């Protein structure tokens, strides 16, 4: 009762091909591939947007002088 042998997987593959047909399986494969590509593209865009926001924030922080706290600006 261990793992599945190669013959088990071949029989499962044959049954799936007989049930769905090669054309339907090809369409499912191409749809899955395009979904994965779209997901990766979305991740890359998100990372580049996040990096740009971090860069913008660090540039803004270095361009503006530090503000003094209200206790430092009081003239006693």
N, CA, C and O atoms as a MOPAC input file, in Angstrom:
PM7 MOZYME 1SCF
protein

 N      0.82100 1    -1.18800 1     0.00000 1
 C      0.00000 1     0.00000 1     0.00000 1
 C      0.86500 1     1.25200 1     0.00000 1
 O      0.41200 1     2.30300 1     0.45400 1
 N      2.08300 1     1.17400 1    -0.49000 1
 C      2.97100 1     2.33100 1    -0.53800 1
 C      2.47800 1     3.36100 1    -1.52900 1
 O      1.27400 1     3.56600 1    -1.68300 1
 N      3.41100 1     4.00500 1    -2.19600 1
 C      3.08300 1     5.04800 1    -3.16200 1
 C      2.55800 1     4.44600 1    -4.46600 1
 O      2.50900 1     3.22800 1    -4.63900 1
 N      2.17700 1     5.31800 1    -5.35100 1
 C      1.67900 1     4.88000 1    -6.64600 1
 C      2.84500 1     4.55800 1    -7.56900 1
 O      3.85500 1     5.26300 1    -7.57100 1
 N      2.70600 1     3.49700 1    -8.35000 1
 C      3.74000 1     3.15300 1    -9.31300 1
 C      3.46300 1     3.89300 1   -10.62100 1
 O      2.44900 1     4.57800 1   -10.75700 1
 N      4.36200 1     3.74900 1   -11.56200 1
 C      4.20900 1     4.41000 1   -12.85300 1
 C      2.96900 1     3.89300 1   -13.57900 1
 O      2.33900 1     4.63600 1   -14.33200 1
 N      2.62000 1     2.64800 1   -13.36500 1
 C      1.45000 1     2.06700 1   -14.04300 1
 C      0.15100 1     2.69700 1   -13.53300 1
 O     -0.78300 1     2.91200 1   -14.30600 1
 N      0.09800 1     2.98500 1   -12.26100 1
 C     -1.07900 1     3.66200 1   -11.71400 1
 C     -1.27100 1     5.02300 1   -12.37600 1
 O     -2.38000 1     5.38000 1   -12.77300 1
 N     -0.17600 1     5.78100 1   -12.49000 1
 C     -0.25000 1     7.11800 1   -13.08600 1
 C     -0.61700 1     7.04900 1   -14.57200 1
 O     -1.35800 1     7.89900 1   -15.06500 1
 N     -0.11300 1     6.05900 1   -15.27500 1
 C     -0.46200 1     5.90400 1   -16.69400 1
 C     -1.94500 1     5.59000 1   -16.86900 1
 O     -2.58500 1     6.10600 1   -17.78500 1
 N     -2.48700 1     4.75900 1   -16.00700 1
 C     -3.91600 1     4.42900 1   -16.08300 1
 C     -4.75600 1     5.66500 1   -15.76800 1
 O     -5.75900 1     5.91900 1   -16.43600 1
 N     -4.35800 1     6.42700 1   -14.76400 1
 C     -5.08000 1     7.65700 1   -14.43500 1
 C     -5.02300 1     8.63800 1   -15.60300 1
 O     -6.03100 1     9.26300 1   -15.93200 1
 N     -3.87100 1     8.78000 1   -16.22400 1
 C     -3.72100 1     9.66400 1   -17.38000 1
 C     -4.59800 1     9.20900 1   -18.53400 1
 O     -5.23400 1    10.03800 1   -19.18400 1
 N     -4.64600 1     7.93200 1   -18.79800 1
 C     -5.47900 1     7.38500 1   -19.87000 1
 C     -6.96000 1     7.66100 1   -19.60300 1
 O     -7.68900 1     8.03700 1   -20.52000 1
 N     -7.40500 1     7.48200 1   -18.37500 1
 C     -8.80400 1     7.73700 1   -18.03200 1
 C     -9.13500 1     9.22000 1   -18.19600 1
 O    -10.20400 1     9.55800 1   -18.70600 1
 N     -8.23900 1    10.10200 1   -17.77400 1
 C     -8.47200 1    11.53900 1   -17.90400 1
 C     -8.55400 1    11.93300 1   -19.37100 1
 O     -9.41200 1    12.73100 1   -19.74900 1
 N     -7.67600 1    11.38600 1   -20.19800 1
 C     -7.70000 1    11.69500 1   -21.63200 1
 C     -8.98100 1    11.18200 1   -22.25900 1
 O     -9.56800 1    11.86500 1   -23.09900 1
 N     -9.42700 1    10.00500 1   -21.87700 1
 C    -10.66500 1     9.45700 1   -22.43200 1
 C    -11.88600 1    10.27300 1   -21.98900 1
 O    -12.82100 1    10.45900 1   -22.76700 1
 N    -11.87700 1    10.75000 1   -20.76300 1
 C    -13.01200 1    11.52500 1   -20.26000 1
 C    -13.09600 1    12.91400 1   -20.89800 1
 O    -14.16700 1    13.34000 1   -21.33100 1
 N    -11.97500 1    13.60600 1   -20.95300 1
 C    -11.99600 1    15.00300 1   -21.37800 1
 C    -11.56400 1    15.22300 1   -22.81800 1
 O    -11.97100 1    16.20900 1   -23.43300 1
 N    -10.77000 1    14.35300 1   -23.35600 1
 C    -10.26400 1    14.54500 1   -24.71300 1
 C     -9.03100 1    15.43000 1   -24.71100 1
 O     -8.82000 1    16.22800 1   -23.79700 1
 N     -8.22200 1    15.27500 1   -25.74800 1
 C     -6.95800 1    16.00900 1   -25.80000 1
 C     -7.17400 1    17.50300 1   -26.04900 1
 O     -6.41800 1    18.33000 1   -25.53800 1
 N     -8.20300 1    17.85600 1   -26.83300 1
 C     -8.43000 1    19.26700 1   -27.12400 1
 C     -8.79800 1    20.03000 1   -25.85100 1
 O     -8.28500 1    21.12100 1   -25.60200 1
 N     -9.67800 1    19.45400 1   -25.06000 1
 C    -10.09600 1    20.10500 1   -23.81000 1
 C     -8.90500 1    20.21500 1   -22.85600 1
 O     -8.73600 1    21.24200 1   -22.19800 1
 N     -8.09000 1    19.18000 1   -22.77600 1
 C     -6.91700 1    19.22700 1   -21.89100 1
 C     -5.91100 1    20.26600 1   -22.37300 1
 O     -5.28300 1    20.94000 1   -21.55600 1
 N     -5.75100 1    20.40300 1   -23.68300 1
 C     -4.83800 1    21.40100 1   -24.23500 1
 C     -5.32300 1    22.81500 1   -23.88300 1
 O     -4.52600 1    23.68500 1   -23.53000 1
 N     -6.64300 1    23.02600 1   -23.98400 1
 C     -7.21000 1    24.33100 1   -23.63200 1
 C     -7.01300 1    24.64400 1   -22.15200 1
 O     -6.68300 1    25.77100 1   -21.78100 1
 N     -7.21700 1    23.63900 1   -21.32100 1
 C     -7.02600 1    23.83200 1   -19.87800 1
 C     -5.56300 1    24.16200 1   -19.58500 1
 O     -5.26900 1    25.02700 1   -18.76000 1
 N     -4.65800 1    23.47500 1   -20.25900 1
 C     -3.22800 1    23.73600 1   -20.06800 1
 C     -2.83500 1    25.14000 1   -20.47900 1
 O     -2.08000 1    25.81000 1   -19.77500 1
 N     -3.34800 1    25.59000 1   -21.62500 1
 C     -3.00200 1    26.94300 1   -22.07400 1
 C     -3.63000 1    27.99800 1   -21.16100 1
 O     -3.01200 1    29.02800 1   -20.89300 1
 N     -4.84100 1    27.75300 1   -20.68600 1
 C     -5.47900 1    28.69100 1   -19.75400 1
 C     -4.70700 1    28.77300 1   -18.44000 1
 O     -4.53600 1    29.85200 1   -17.87300 1
 N     -4.24900 1    27.62500 1   -17.97100 1
 C     -3.46900 1    27.59800 1   -16.73700 1
 C     -2.14800 1    28.33600 1   -16.92200 1
 O     -1.71800 1    29.07900 1   -16.04000 1
 N     -1.50500 1    28.12900 1   -18.07200 1
 C     -0.24800 1    28.82400 1   -18.35100 1
 C     -0.41900 1    30.32600 1   -18.41000 1
 O      0.40500 1    31.06600 1   -17.87200 1
 N     -1.48000 1    30.79000 1   -19.05700 1
 C     -1.70200 1    32.23400 1   -19.14700 1
 C     -2.06600 1    32.81400 1   -17.78000 1
 O     -1.70900 1    33.95300 1   -17.47800 1
 N     -2.76300 1    32.05100 1   -16.96100 1
 C     -3.09000 1    32.52200 1   -15.61300 1
 C     -1.82900 1    32.66800 1   -14.76500 1
 O     -1.69900 1    33.62800 1   -14.00600 1
 N     -0.91200 1    31.73000 1   -14.89100 1
 C      0.34000 1    31.79700 1   -14.13100 1
 C      1.17700 1    32.97900 1   -14.59900 1
 O      1.75800 1    33.68900 1   -13.77900 1
 N      1.24500 1    33.19900 1   -15.93000 1
 C      1.98600 1    34.34300 1   -16.45900 1
 C      1.39900 1    35.65600 1   -15.95100 1
 O      2.13300 1    36.56900 1   -15.57200 1
 N      0.08800 1    35.73900 1   -15.94700 1
 C     -0.58400 1    36.95600 1   -15.47800 1
 C     -0.31300 1    37.17600 1   -13.99200 1
 O     -0.09800 1    38.31000 1   -13.56500 1
 N     -0.32000 1    36.12400 1   -13.21600 1
 C     -0.04400 1    36.21600 1   -11.78000 1
 C      1.37600 1    36.71600 1   -11.53600 1
 O      1.59400 1    37.59600 1   -10.70400 1
 N      2.34500 1    36.15000 1   -12.26800 1
 C      3.73800 1    36.57700 1   -12.11200 1
 C      3.90600 1    38.04000 1   -12.51400 1
 O      4.62600 1    38.78900 1   -11.85400 1
 N      3.24500 1    38.44400 1   -13.59000 1
 C      3.33000 1    39.83100 1   -14.04400 1
 C      2.76300 1    40.76800 1   -12.96900 1
 O      3.32700 1    41.82900 1   -12.70200 1
 N      1.65900 1    40.37000 1   -12.36600 1
 C      1.07100 1    41.16500 1   -11.29400 1
 C      1.98500 1    41.28500 1   -10.09800 1
 O      2.06900 1    42.35100 1    -9.48700 1
 N      2.67600 1    40.20400 1    -9.75000 1
 C      3.61900 1    40.25000 1    -8.63900 1
 C      4.77700 1    41.19100 1    -8.94200 1
 O      5.19400 1    41.96300 1    -8.07900 1
 N      5.30000 1    41.13000 1   -10.17000 1
 C      6.41500 1    41.99800 1   -10.54500 1
 C      5.98600 1    43.46100 1   -10.52700 1
 O      6.73700 1    44.32200 1   -10.06800 1
 N      4.79000 1    43.74700 1   -11.01900 1
 C      4.30000 1    45.12500 1   -11.01000 1
 C      4.12400 1    45.62000 1    -9.57800 1
 O      4.43100 1    46.77100 1    -9.26900 1
 N      3.62700 1    44.74100 1    -8.70600 1
 C      3.42700 1    45.11600 1    -7.30800 1
 C      4.76300 1    45.40200 1    -6.63400 1
 O      4.89200 1    46.36900 1    -5.88300 1
 N      5.75900 1    44.55400 1    -6.90400 1
 C      7.07200 1    44.76200 1    -6.30200 1
 C      7.70800 1    46.04300 1    -6.81700 1
 O      8.33100 1    46.77000 1    -6.04400 1
 N      7.56400 1    46.33800 1    -8.11500 1
 C      8.16200 1    47.55800 1    -8.65600 1
 C      7.45000 1    48.79200 1    -8.10300 1
 O      8.09300 1    49.80700 1    -7.83600 1
 N      6.13200 1    48.71600 1    -7.92800 1
 C      5.38400 1    49.83600 1    -7.34400 1
 C      5.81300 1    50.06000 1    -5.90300 1
 O      6.00500 1    51.19600 1    -5.46900 1
 N      5.96100 1    48.96700 1    -5.16900 1
 C      6.37300 1    49.07400 1    -3.77000 1
 C      7.77400 1    49.66000 1    -3.66400 1
 O      8.03000 1    50.50300 1    -2.80300 1
 N      8.68400 1    49.22200 1    -4.53200 1
 C     10.04600 1    49.72400 1    -4.50800 1
 C     10.06500 1    51.20500 1    -4.86200 1
 O     10.81700 1    51.97600 1    -4.26500 1
 N      9.24300 1    51.60800 1    -5.82800 1
 C      9.17400 1    53.01700 1    -6.22000 1
 C      8.66000 1    53.86800 1    -5.06200 1
 O      9.16300 1    54.96700 1    -4.82800 1
 N      7.66800 1    53.37000 1    -4.34100 1
 C      7.13400 1    54.11300 1    -3.20700 1
 C      8.18400 1    54.26900 1    -2.11200 1
 O      8.28900 1    55.32700 1    -1.49100 1
 N      8.95000 1    53.22400 1    -1.87900 1
 C     10.01000 1    53.29300 1    -0.86600 1
 C     11.07000 1    54.29600 1    -1.28800 1
 O     11.53100 1    55.09900 1    -0.47600 1
 N     11.46200 1    54.25100 1    -2.57100 1
 C     12.45900 1    55.19600 1    -3.07400 1
 C     11.95000 1    56.63200 1    -2.97500 1
 O     12.69300 1    57.52900 1    -2.57800 1
 N     10.68800 1    56.84800 1    -3.33600 1
 C     10.11200 1    58.18800 1    -3.24900 1
 C     10.08900 1    58.68200 1    -1.81100 1
 O     10.39400 1    59.84400 1    -1.54600 1
 N      9.73200 1    57.81200 1    -0.89000 1
 C      9.66700 1    58.19200 1     0.52000 1
 C     11.05200 1    58.53200 1     1.05300 1
 O     11.20800 1    59.48800 1     1.81300 1
 N     12.05400 1    57.75900 1     0.66100 1
 C     13.40600 1    58.04200 1     1.14700 1
 C     13.94600 1    59.32200 1     0.51800 1
 O     14.68900 1    60.05900 1     1.16600 1
 N     13.58500 1    59.59600 1    -0.73400 1
 C     14.02500 1    60.84300 1    -1.36800 1
 C     13.35700 1    62.05000 1    -0.71800 1
 O     13.99900 1    63.08000 1    -0.51200 1
 N     12.09700 1    61.92900 1    -0.40300 1
 C     11.40000 1    63.02900 1     0.26000 1
 C     11.97800 1    63.27600 1     1.64500 1
 O     12.08500 1    64.42100 1     2.08300 1
 N     12.34700 1    62.21100 1     2.33000 1
 C     12.89900 1    62.35300 1     3.67300 1
 C     14.24600 1    63.03500 1     3.66600 1
 O     14.55700 1    63.76100 1     4.61000 1
 N     15.05800 1    62.83700 1     2.64800 1
 C     16.38700 1    63.44500 1     2.61300 1
 C     16.34200 1    64.87200 1     2.08400 1
 O     17.26400 1    65.64600 1     2.34100 1
 N     15.29900 1    65.23800 1     1.35400 1
 C     15.21500 1    66.57800 1     0.77800 1
 C     14.67800 1    67.60000 1     1.77600 1
 O     15.05500 1    68.77000 1     1.71100 1
 N     13.81600 1    67.19200 1     2.68800 1
 C     13.21900 1    68.12900 1     3.62800 1
 C     14.02800 1    68.15400 1     4.91500 1
 O     14.46000 1    67.10300 1     5.38900 1
 N     14.24200 1    69.33200 1     5.48700 1
 C     14.97500 1    69.38600 1     6.76300 1
 C     14.11900 1    68.80700 1     7.88100 1
 O     12.89100 1    68.80200 1     7.80700 1
 N     14.77700 1    68.33200 1     8.89300 1
 C     14.06600 1    67.76000 1    10.02800 1
 C     13.33000 1    68.86500 1    10.76900 1
 O     13.86700 1    69.95600 1    10.96200 1
 N     12.11500 1    68.58500 1    11.17700 1
 C     11.33200 1    69.56700 1    11.90400 1
 C     11.69200 1    69.50300 1    13.38200 1
 O     11.94900 1    68.43600 1    13.94000 1
 N     11.70100 1    70.66200 1    13.98400 1
 C     11.99800 1    70.70900 1    15.41500 1
 C     10.71800 1    70.43600 1    16.18300 1
 O      9.61700 1    70.76300 1    15.73900 1
 N     10.88800 1    69.84000 1    17.32300 1
 C      9.73400 1    69.57900 1    18.17000 1
 C      9.26300 1    70.88600 1    18.80300 1
 O     10.04700 1    71.82900 1    18.91500 1
 N      8.01300 1    70.95800 1    19.21500 1
 C      7.50300 1    72.20700 1    19.82300 1
 C      8.29400 1    72.63900 1    21.03800 1
 O      8.40000 1    73.83900 1    21.29200 1
 N      8.85100 1    71.71700 1    21.79700 1
 C      9.61400 1    72.09700 1    22.98900 1
 C     10.92700 1    72.77800 1    22.59700 1
 O     11.43000 1    73.59900 1    23.36500 1
 N     11.49000 1    72.47200 1    21.44600 1
 C     12.73200 1    73.07800 1    20.99500 1
 C     12.50800 1    74.48100 1    20.43800 1
 O     13.42800 1    75.29900 1    20.43600 1
 N     11.31000 1    74.76400 1    19.97100 1
 C     11.02600 1    76.05900 1    19.34900 1
 C     10.53800 1    77.09300 1    20.34300 1
 O     10.43100 1    78.26700 1    19.99000 1
 N     10.24200 1    76.70800 1    21.56000 1
 C      9.77500 1    77.66700 1    22.57200 1
 C     10.89800 1    78.61300 1    22.98000 1
 O     12.04800 1    78.21700 1    23.16700 1
 N     10.52400 1    79.84100 1    23.10500 1
 C     11.48600 1    80.82700 1    23.60100 1
 C     11.12600 1    81.16600 1    25.04400 1
 O     10.16300 1    81.89200 1    25.28800 1
 N     11.87600 1    80.65700 1    25.98000 1
 C     11.57300 1    80.89700 1    27.39800 1
 C     12.27300 1    82.10700 1    27.90800 1
 O     12.13000 1    82.45500 1    29.08000 1

